[in-house]
Structure formats: structure tokens, C-alpha cells
């Protein structure tokens, strides 16, 4: 009996499953791992390449903003009118140019110095950060060039952005040169603005997880325009990075690195990302660990299947043998049960599935009804307009304003056009916080034209907005309430304060105004209504209810709260907005 037990069907099935299923699968996984390793590495490099392209686009955006600097001068009619006087420009206009230029440019902490040389008046206006301005006449070209880092041809009509090394500290600065001309291309003024390396901080100012990857910006001559990110490599590695080929290449310097270069052809710079192979291998290691877990799982599943199949085959046979033995011992006719009964279980599962399908249908019908109700209510709040007509009309007005050299109206129409296009794209229900912020800035540009010098804006956080997706048209209606309700019947001293804070993945946006505000009891009652997140009859606060509802649809833990202190404020809190 013992010899027959060793060769039983149960053990034969068990070992057959192990040999025929597990061993080939194990060998196949091990053989294919080498190829998978290469593919995963290429995929990871592809991810870094996409990141490098994104960073390159951000760098181009920074350089485009620098390129558009001259528009600040051209759009200021008082400055342009003064410059057009040429040699007859008055001292008052020179002082106006000095004051306006300082207020325009030195609000930007990335600017180190500005230099304006008024050609016909032979007058230089020069100012360096943290130093007093210089304002005097110069007739000699070599003396004038002492205040310009970069020699710019006075007959050149195009702008130039170049990297120039400052002899005083040895650092490279971005130097923007532009000749300001009138409508007849007559030179009115030479302009030079010197930017420090901090101008790229909005692109690279992120937390560095380790010292195995870093980014640089170089010019075509191999000069490092930006290098204060991550660790600073040794000079030997920097030379190899500067001479690396365009695109993806490999560099060895004690450690191996993957270098991804992206040319910014329009400006003559190169965005460079450098990643150590050790870091790439760290990304591959989880796949290796996953493979090991899969192998352990395959062993367990195979063993379970082997035991299950062996039992499934041997148990009915054993029951059949017992039934035969019972028949032989008793002589009674019995039912031979070789497998468990499962028909009732199938029927129960079918009935349960049918019941669940009916419940799901009821839930979907109720949800669809609520969705249609809310959608109809929101549509009632939206003014239906013809986007093509308004867009074409704005473009026509902007063309007419430019033709008549009314650049302030042209700028205001440009902002209005951007707001119109942004608000009419209702197919795009969610936008990034940066997109919503940009739309808000366009709205405030229009309001500044309306209130001229009476409106004071205090904005904090616009250079470090976190990555976050929010429902569209959240910020602009909140700020619009400041003008519609807060400043109603107010004659002067219009002040608005806007801030964005980010801590531990949470985002808080605060909007304050010094308007008439609300009674404390009204603030408390309205905050309770916002907490309930229910729509009520249409009132002057329907917009806030709609914003609160759409925000909580995206972030259930989000909160919109009114605050009445010395100023009236609205605080929007998005827990986990950056996660």
C-alpha cells in the first residue's frame, strides 16, 4: 500500500503542475529581464527628456518676458512723448523718465541695473540696485560705454539678449539691449537692462531630492548663465557638460551621467539637464523588487494551484470509493455524491447580481436627475453670448486703437480679449492655479486702467504658485466682488490685498479689501450656508455659493470662508491641493 501511495494521482498532479507551469515561467521571466531593464531605462530617460523639454519651454517663457520689456516703454505715452522731443527734451521729462523707469523695472528683484542713453539729448540715466541713480550728460561714446555691459549698435533695430561676464564679480548676467525708435525708425534712446541669475528661479526653484540630478542654462559659447541648482559640479565636469552634444548624450566623470540638451534657438541659449546613472538605476530598482515579489507570488500561486487541482481530482474519486464501500457493506441504494452542489449558489449569485443592477440603475437615475438640476441652475447663471462676434469686435477695436496710437486702450482690449477667450472655454472645466492666476492678472490690469492711480494692489505669492488643478473661474469672481460690493459708494482709497500660501501640501488663497464689508451676523450666517453647500434663491451672493459648490466638487475638504476684521476678506483653503 505504501508503494502505491507514493505513485498516487494526487502527487503526480502536484509535481506535474510545478514542473510544467512554474519552471518555464521562472526561466522566461529571468531571460526577459535584461531586455526589460533596457526598455525601462529608455522609458525613464524619456521621462527626463519630457521634463527637460518642459523646463526648456519655461526658460523660453522667461526670455520672452525679458524680450517684451521694451513694451513697457512703448506703452507709456508720457515717456514716448518726452523722448520724441529729442535734443529739446526738458529736465522735467528727463526726471519723469528717471522716476517711471525706476518704478517699472526695480520692482523686479531680478534686475541689477538699467541704463538709458537719450541719443539726441546726449544724456545718460543709469541706476544700479541698492545704489543711487546717476543722471548726467555724456558726449563721448567711450565714456557712455562704461555704463553699458554690452556694446549695442545704435543702428540695430532688433533687440538682443546675451550673456555677459561682469568683471567685478566674475558672474554671468543676462543683458537685454534694445534701441527705442519712433514710428519712423528714428533712434530715440538706447536701453540696457541687466538681469541676474535669479531671473530663472521661477523655472528651477523646486525642492532638490538628492544631489544626483541638476539643471543648467548655457549660452552657445558654453558660459553657465544659470548654475545655482542642486550641487555645483567640479570644473572638469562643467567643461564636459558644456561640450556635450545636443539631445541625449552620456558623460563620464568618476560617475556616469545622462545629459539632455535642448536648444533655445530663438534666443541663443541651451537648457541642460544632467542625471546620474545611479539615480536612473534607483528608478529601475523598484521594478527589480517587483520582479522578485512576482516570483514569490508565482511560487505561492503555483503551489496553491497544484494542491487545489490535486484535491479537486482526488476528492471526488475518494468520495466515489467511499460510496461504493458503503453500498457493499449495507446493500442499500444511495446517491453517489462525487462533487459539492453549486447550482443554488449560482442562482443566489444571479439573483443578487440582478438586485445590484436594479439598485445601480436607481442610483444612476437619481444622480443624473441631480446633475441635470445643478447643471440647469448653473446654466441659468451663465450669460449666453456669441463668442465669435465679441472676439471679432474686440480685435477690430484693438486694431483701431493701435492704428490711432492709443496703446493704453490697445493693452486694455488685449487683456479683455484674453479674459473673454478664457471665460468662453467652458469645455475646459478645470485649469491650473497658474492659468487662473494669469486670468486674474488680466482682470486687474483692466481695473487699473479704470481706477488709474487710485487703486493699490498688494500681491504676494505670484512667483511661486504651486501646481494645482482647480475649477475654472474661481479667483476672478472673488476679486470682482471687491469692486462690485466692497467699493460700492466708496469715493477714494481703493485697496486690495491678495496672497497665496502653501504649506504641507495645503493651499490657502486670501483676498482682502478695505471696502464697506459685512455685518458680523451676516458673515456668520453666510458661512453656515457655505458649509451646508446648498443652492438657495438667487441673491447678490449667488456667485459665492456657485464657487463654493464647484470647488467642493473637486476637493470635498475645501473651504470658502468670509472674514470681517479691519478689512473684509475671503479665504479659500484647499487641503492636499498640491498632492
Helices and strands as residue ranges (DSSP letters): H 2-6, H 9-17, I 18-23, H 24-67, H 70-74, H 77-83, G 86-88, H 91-105, E 111-118, E 123-128, E 134-137, H 141-145, E 160-165, E 172-181, E 187-195, G 197-200, H 201-204, E 213-219, E 224-226, H 235-243, E 247-252, E 256-264, E 269-276, H 277-330, H 343-381, H 387-403, H 407-424, E 430-432, H 433-451, E 455-460, E 469-471, H 475-481, I 482-486, E 494-503, E 506-513, H 520-532, H 542-554, E 559-564, E 568-574
